[in-house]
Amino acid sequence: MITGSQFERTYRSGDKFEKADLEEQEMEYLCDKDSFCFMNTTNYEQIFLTRDQLEDVIDLLKENTVCTVLLHNQKPIGVTLPHSST
């Protein structure tokens, strides 16, 4: 998910996997100068994402839109836009 690379592996029925540390947070999109700023709507912490991290949604982002940001080990790996924006 993080790098976008794909691979093929075969697993046995008894194989176990480590649970991924994933968390979703509501964040408000603030601006888009050199990097794209998102602010947590609960604690007001800000994170900055690059154009590459937002390539799927970059053309649809509007300032002050509240999005869902997917975090893996507290690092952003994806952004989901709301179903409708007003």
MIKE-709242 format. One record per atom (N, C-alpha, C): residue number from 1; residue in three letters; chain; atom name; x, z, y. Coordinates in steps of 0.02 Angstrom, whole numbers, always signed. Layout:
N
REC  num  residuo  cadena  atomo       X       Z       Y
REC  NUM      ala       A     CA       X       Z       Y
...
//
This chain:
86
REC  num  residuo  cadena  atomo       X       Z       Y
REC    1      met       A      N     +41      +0     -60
REC    1      met       A     CA      +0      +0      +0
REC    1      met       A      C     +43      +0     +63
REC    2      ile       A      N     +96     +36     +61
REC    2      ile       A     CA    +137     +43    +122
REC    2      ile       A      C    +175     -20    +137
REC    3      thr       A      N    +208     -50     +87
REC    3      thr       A     CA    +249    -109     +98
REC    3      thr       A      C    +211    -173     +88
REC    4      gly       A      N    +154    -170     +53
REC    4      gly       A     CA    +115    -230     +39
REC    4      gly       A      C    +141    -269     -21
REC    5      ser       A      N    +193    -244     -54
REC    5      ser       A     CA    +220    -279    -112
REC    5      ser       A      C    +176    -268    -173
REC    6      gln       A      N    +176    -317    -217
REC    6      gln       A     CA    +136    -313    -277
REC    6      gln       A      C    +183    -319    -338
REC    7      phe       A      N    +164    -286    -392
REC    7      phe       A     CA    +202    -291    -453
REC    7      phe       A      C    +155    -281    -512
REC    8      glu       A      N    +179    -301    -570
REC    8      glu       A     CA    +138    -295    -630
REC    8      glu       A      C    +172    -245    -677
REC    9      arg       A      N    +132    -198    -703
REC    9      arg       A     CA    +158    -147    -749
REC    9      arg       A      C    +105    -135    -803
REC   10      thr       A      N    +129    -115    -860
REC   10      thr       A     CA     +84     -96    -914
REC   10      thr       A      C     +87     -20    -922
REC   11      tyr       A      N     +29     +12    -928
REC   11      tyr       A     CA     +27     +84    -936
REC   11      tyr       A      C      -9    +101   -1001
REC   12      arg       A      N     +10    +157   -1029
REC   12      arg       A     CA     -22    +182   -1090
REC   12      arg       A      C     -78    +229   -1071
REC   13      ser       A      N    -123    +241   -1117
REC   13      ser       A     CA    -181    +283   -1102
REC   13      ser       A      C    -162    +355   -1084
REC   14      gly       A      N    -106    +379   -1108
REC   14      gly       A     CA     -85    +448   -1094
REC   14      gly       A      C     -42    +456   -1032
REC   15      asp       A      N     -24    +401    -998
REC   15      asp       A     CA     +18    +405    -939
REC   15      asp       A      C     -18    +443    -883
REC   16      lys       A      N     +21    +483    -846
REC   16      lys       A     CA      -7    +521    -791
REC   16      lys       A      C     +26    +498    -726
REC   17      phe       A      N     -11    +507    -671
REC   17      phe       A     CA     +14    +485    -606
REC   17      phe       A      C     +11    +543    -557
REC   18      glu       A      N     +59    +543    -512
REC   18      glu       A     CA     +59    +593    -459
REC   18      glu       A      C      +6    +574    -408
REC   19      lys       A      N     -33    +622    -386
REC   19      lys       A     CA     -86    +610    -338
REC   19      lys       A      C     -55    +594    -269
REC   20      ala       A      N     -80    +542    -239
REC   20      ala       A     CA     -55    +522    -172
REC   20      ala       A      C     -82    +569    -119
REC   21      asp       A      N     -40    +585     -70
REC   21      asp       A     CA     -60    +627     -14
REC   21      asp       A      C     -91    +583     +40
REC   22      leu       A      N    -156    +569     +33
REC   22      leu       A     CA    -191    +527     +81
REC   22      leu       A      C    -241    +568    +121
REC   23      glu       A      N    -248    +550    +184
REC   23      glu       A     CA    -294    +585    +229
REC   23      glu       A      C    -321    +535    +279
REC   24      glu       A      N    -385    +540    +294
REC   24      glu       A     CA    -415    +498    +347
REC   24      glu       A      C    -429    +542    +408
REC   25      gln       A      N    -414    +515    +466
REC   25      gln       A     CA    -427    +551    +529
REC   25      gln       A      C    -460    +504    +578
REC   26      glu       A      N    -508    +530    +616
REC   26      glu       A     CA    -538    +491    +670
REC   26      glu       A      C    -490    +493    +729
REC   27      met       A      N    -474    +433    +754
REC   27      met       A     CA    -428    +428    +811
REC   27      met       A      C    -454    +376    +860
REC   28      glu       A      N    -443    +391    +923
REC   28      glu       A     CA    -466    +346    +976
REC   28      glu       A      C    -408    +302    +998
REC   29      tyr       A      N    -421    +237   +1000
REC   29      tyr       A     CA    -371    +189   +1022
REC   29      tyr       A      C    -366    +192   +1098
REC   30      leu       A      N    -305    +202   +1124
REC   30      leu       A     CA    -296    +212   +1196
REC   30      leu       A      C    -267    +152   +1233
REC   31      cys       A      N    -212    +124   +1210
REC   31      cys       A     CA    -180     +70   +1248
REC   31      cys       A      C    -136     +27   +1204
REC   32      asp       A      N    -112     -29   +1232
REC   32      asp       A     CA     -71     -75   +1193
REC   32      asp       A      C     -14    -106   +1233
REC   33      lys       A      N     +31     -66   +1256
REC   33      lys       A     CA     +88     -93   +1292
REC   33      lys       A      C    +140    -117   +1241
REC   34      asp       A      N    +193     -81   +1230
REC   34      asp       A     CA    +242    -100   +1180
REC   34      asp       A      C    +222     -78   +1110
REC   35      ser       A      N    +185     -23   +1106
REC   35      ser       A     CA    +159      -1   +1042
REC   35      ser       A      C     +87     +22   +1054
REC   36      phe       A      N     +50     +30   +1001
REC   36      phe       A     CA     -21     +44   +1006
REC   36      phe       A      C     -33    +119    +994
REC   37      cys       A      N     -64    +151   +1043
REC   37      cys       A     CA     -72    +224   +1043
REC   37      cys       A      C    -141    +243   +1017
REC   38      phe       A      N    -142    +290    +970
REC   38      phe       A     CA    -204    +318    +943
REC   38      phe       A      C    -201    +393    +951
REC   39      met       A      N    -257    +423    +976
REC   39      met       A     CA    -259    +495    +987
REC   39      met       A      C    -310    +526    +939
REC   40      asn       A      N    -288    +578    +905
REC   40      asn       A     CA    -331    +616    +860
REC   40      asn       A      C    -387    +648    +902
REC   41      thr       A      N    -450    +637    +883
REC   41      thr       A     CA    -506    +662    +923
REC   41      thr       A      C    -517    +736    +914
REC   42      thr       A      N    -484    +768    +866
REC   42      thr       A     CA    -492    +840    +855
REC   42      thr       A      C    -438    +881    +890
REC   43      asn       A      N    -375    +862    +880
REC   43      asn       A     CA    -320    +902    +907
REC   43      asn       A      C    -280    +867    +962
REC   44      tyr       A      N    -300    +806    +980
REC   44      tyr       A     CA    -271    +767   +1035
REC   44      tyr       A      C    -199    +745   +1024
REC   45      glu       A      N    -173    +752    +963
REC   45      glu       A     CA    -106    +726    +948
REC   45      glu       A      C    -109    +650    +950
REC   46      gln       A      N     -53    +620    +970
REC   46      gln       A     CA     -50    +547    +975
REC   46      gln       A      C      -1    +519    +925
REC   47      ile       A      N     -17    +460    +898
REC   47      ile       A     CA     +29    +423    +856
REC   47      ile       A      C     +34    +353    +884
REC   48      phe       A      N     +89    +320    +870
REC   48      phe       A     CA     +99    +252    +895
REC   48      phe       A      C    +111    +206    +835
REC   49      leu       A      N     +76    +150    +835
REC   49      leu       A     CA     +83    +101    +783
REC   49      leu       A      C    +111     +36    +812
REC   50      thr       A      N    +141      -4    +770
REC   50      thr       A     CA    +170     -67    +791
REC   50      thr       A      C    +119    -123    +781
REC   51      arg       A      N    +133    -180    +809
REC   51      arg       A     CA     +91    -239    +801
REC   51      arg       A      C     +87    -258    +727
REC   52      asp       A      N    +142    -252    +690
REC   52      asp       A     CA    +143    -268    +619
REC   52      asp       A      C     +96    -223    +579
REC   53      gln       A      N     +92    -160    +597
REC   53      gln       A     CA     +48    -113    +561
REC   53      gln       A      C     -25    -127    +573
REC   54      leu       A      N     -41    -163    +627
REC   54      leu       A     CA    -111    -175    +646
REC   54      leu       A      C    -131    -248    +639
REC   55      glu       A      N     -92    -288    +604
REC   55      glu       A     CA    -104    -361    +604
REC   55      glu       A      C    -175    -381    +584
REC   56      asp       A      N    -208    -343    +540
REC   56      asp       A     CA    -275    -362    +517
REC   56      asp       A      C    -329    -347    +569
REC   57      val       A      N    -318    -299    +613
REC   57      val       A     CA    -370    -278    +660
REC   57      val       A      C    -351    -287    +733
REC   58      ile       A      N    -291    -311    +746
REC   58      ile       A     CA    -265    -312    +814
REC   58      ile       A      C    -309    -351    +863
REC   59      asp       A      N    -339    -406    +841
REC   59      asp       A     CA    -380    -446    +887
REC   59      asp       A      C    -448    -414    +901
REC   60      leu       A      N    -467    -365    +861
REC   60      leu       A     CA    -532    -333    +869
REC   60      leu       A      C    -530    -266    +904
REC   61      leu       A      N    -470    -240    +916
REC   61      leu       A     CA    -463    -175    +948
REC   61      leu       A      C    -483    -177   +1022
REC   62      lys       A      N    -522    -129   +1042
REC   62      lys       A     CA    -541    -121   +1112
REC   62      lys       A      C    -524     -50   +1133
REC   63      glu       A      N    -501     -42   +1194
REC   63      glu       A     CA    -482     +23   +1219
REC   63      glu       A      C    -540     +73   +1212
REC   64      asn       A      N    -524    +134   +1193
REC   64      asn       A     CA    -571    +190   +1184
REC   64      asn       A      C    -615    +184   +1122
REC   65      thr       A      N    -598    +138   +1076
REC   65      thr       A     CA    -635    +133   +1013
REC   65      thr       A      C    -610    +188    +966
REC   66      val       A      N    -657    +223    +935
REC   66      val       A     CA    -639    +274    +885
REC   66      val       A      C    -635    +241    +817
REC   67      cys       A      N    -576    +244    +787
REC   67      cys       A     CA    -562    +212    +723
REC   67      cys       A      C    -546    +266    +671
REC   68      thr       A      N    -544    +245    +608
REC   68      thr       A     CA    -521    +289    +555
REC   68      thr       A      C    -450    +268    +537
REC   69      val       A      N    -403    +315    +542
REC   69      val       A     CA    -333    +301    +525
REC   69      val       A      C    -317    +333    +458
REC   70      leu       A      N    -291    +294    +412
REC   70      leu       A     CA    -270    +319    +347
REC   70      leu       A      C    -198    +340    +350
REC   71      leu       A      N    -184    +402    +330
REC   71      leu       A     CA    -116    +430    +332
REC   71      leu       A      C     -93    +443    +261
REC   72      his       A      N     -29    +427    +248
REC   72      his       A     CA      +4    +444    +185
REC   72      his       A      C     +63    +487    +203
REC   73      asn       A      N     +63    +549    +179
REC   73      asn       A     CA    +115    +598    +197
REC   73      asn       A      C    +122    +603    +273
REC   74      gln       A      N     +65    +606    +307
REC   74      gln       A     CA     +61    +613    +380
REC   74      gln       A      C     +86    +552    +419
REC   75      lys       A      N     +97    +495    +386
REC   75      lys       A     CA    +118    +434    +419
REC   75      lys       A      C     +62    +383    +415
REC   76      pro       A      N     +46    +349    +471
REC   76      pro       A     CA      -9    +301    +470
REC   76      pro       A      C      +8    +240    +428
REC   77      ile       A      N     -41    +220    +385
REC   77      ile       A     CA     -30    +160    +344
REC   77      ile       A      C     -88    +111    +350
REC   78      gly       A      N    -141    +130    +385
REC   78      gly       A     CA    -197     +84    +392
REC   78      gly       A      C    -246    +107    +444
REC   79      val       A      N    -283     +59    +473
REC   79      val       A     CA    -333     +74    +523
REC   79      val       A      C    -397     +37    +503
REC   80      thr       A      N    -453     +74    +505
REC   80      thr       A     CA    -518     +44    +492
REC   80      thr       A      C    -560     +49    +555
REC   81      leu       A      N    -587      -8    +576
REC   81      leu       A     CA    -629      -9    +636
REC   81      leu       A      C    -699     +15    +619
REC   82      pro       A      N    -736     +39    +669
REC   82      pro       A     CA    -805     +59    +656
REC   82      pro       A      C    -846      -3    +635
REC   83      his       A      N    -902      +8    +601
REC   83      his       A     CA    -943     -48    +578
REC   83      his       A      C    -972     -87    +635
REC   84      ser       A      N    -988     -53    +690
REC   84      ser       A     CA   -1013     -88    +749
REC   84      ser       A      C    -985     -53    +810
REC   85      ser       A      N    -975     -91    +863
REC   85      ser       A     CA    -950     -61    +924
REC   85      ser       A      C    -999     -79    +980
REC   86      thr       A      N   -1005     -32   +1027
REC   86      thr       A     CA   -1052     -44   +1083
REC   86      thr       A      C   -1015     -47   +1148
//
